[in-house]
Amino acid sequence: MIRRMIIITIIIFLTFSCEWEKVDNNADDTITFNGITETTANGELISQDKSDWKLQDNWNDKENSLFIDKKENFCIVDNDNYSIISYPNPCNGIFKLYISKPDECRLGFRIVDRNFNVLFSKDSIFSNEMGINLNEFGISNDTVRMYYKFFGSDCELKGHGDIKIE
């Protein structure tokens, strides 16, 4: 009887352990969105998500793997010279990026869906404004995330911003 109870206990423990591991793996495969920074069609700020469009994110390995080009250090600069924002947000799948940076600085970015599929990417943006059309991906009533890096000569600034497509 005691032997049977021990075996049943072990089976129950293993069953729940496997289930917990399965849930944890599932969580790593999707991105959780907590909100967006809302902007008008002219780029005016309506409301701000406190984690969006900042310059010193701490990324996990999966996020870091989006970029081949990596610098060892965060740039220690006047962050007022660097900014990026999407507008309008929310959008209909077509939006613009406004980018403020020194002329010699390069910007790279990746736009991913909730399942971390890369929808759009660029590695060498030197301009201050850019239009993007994500309508070919058939996304509606969902949010995508843009990961970006400003590259200095031996350092980088990195962040993310969420873009809602209606």
PyMOL commands that set and color helices and strands:
alter all, ss='L'
color gray80, all
select helices_A, chain A and resi 2-28+61-64+79-81+135-137
alter helices_A, ss='H'
color red, helices_A
select strands_A, chain A and resi 38-39+45-47+73-74+83-87+94-100+106-112+118-125+129-133+142-151+155-165
alter strands_A, ss='S'
color yellow, strands_A
deselect
rebuild
show_as cartoon
